[in-house]
Amino acid sequence: GVADIESYIDRVGVELREAMQEAATGRGLERARAFASEHRGLVLSTVVPLAIVLRYPAAGVAVMRLLGPAFVLSSRLLPPRMQWSSAVALSLGTGASASRPPRSASPCRYL
């Protein structure tokens, strides 16, 4: 569950920090290579989008133009159980109302 995800994030953070420190001090890239091969999906999901956006800046703009409004609308139009903020709030035990301001606080009366 959530505890497994948190422990994975902590473990990856420690491994990455150790690999970066070793590479920065000039002791070699063996640990960084081991990290990249062990966490291949994480590295690819970070490097590939970054490379695409740096190579084709219009791709980044297009993604933000398409996904930005979808994210905003989904946070207001989906049922609370399907909203990311509600899911996070429920997993933390804070309730759905603590994860976002009330609807009256919206600057646009239609949102």
N, C-alpha and C positions, 0 to 999 in steps of 0.2 A: 504494500500500500504506500501511503505517503512516507512512512519511515524508511522504506526501501529506497525510494527516490531521493530522499534527503541524504541517506548514507552514500548512495552512488555519487551524488553531486559533491559531497565532502571528499570522497575518495578521489574523484577525478581532479578536484581542485588541488589536493595535496600532491598528487602525481604530476600534474602540470607545473605546479610551482617548483617542485624539485627538479624537473627536467629543464625548466627555463633557467633556474639558478646554475645548474651544471653547465648549460650551454653558454650562459653569460660570463661565467668565470673562465671559460676556455678549456674546461676539462673534457670536452668532447660532446658529440651529439648522440651517443648511444642511447641514453635514456630518452631523449626526444624522439628518436626513431622508434623505440619500444612503445612509447606513449602513442605515437601516430598509428602504429600497426595494431595495437590493442584496442584503440578507440577510433577505428577507421570511419565509422558512421558519423561520429561527432565531428571529426576533422573535415570530412567531405561536406557535411551539412553547413559548415562554417565557411570553408574555403571556396567552394564552387559558387555560392551566391555572391560572395565578395568579389571573386574574379569576374563574374558576369557583370556586376554593377560597375566595377572599375573599367572593364573593357567597353561596355555599352551603357553609358549613363542613362540613356533614354529608357532602358529596360527597368531601371530602378524607379524612374518617374512613372512608367506605365503600371508597375506593380502597386505603387502607392496610390495611384489614381483609381485602380480597380479594387484593391483590397482595403484601402483606407475607409471609404464609405461603407463597404460591407461590414467591416469591424464595428464601426459606429452604429450602424443600423441594427446589427445583431445584438448589440448590448442594450438596445431599447425595445426591439420588437419581438425578440424570442421570449418564450416562457422562461420564468426565472430559473427553473431547473436545468435549462439548456444553456444558460449564460455562463461564460467563463468566470466572471467575478462571483457569481453565486456559487459555482462549484468550488472555487477556492475558499470562499467564506464558509461554506458548509464543511469542507474538509478541515478547516482550522477551528471549527466550532463557534464561529462568531455570528453566524446567522446571515441571511441575505441582506438585511437592511444595513448592516455595518459596512458592506463592501462598496457601496456607492451612495452618493447624496440622493435625497428624495427628488422626485420628478419636478417639484416646484422650483428646485434650485437650478434647473436647466435654463440657459439664456435664451433658448428658442422655444416658443410655446408649443411647437409641433413635435419636439423630441421628448 
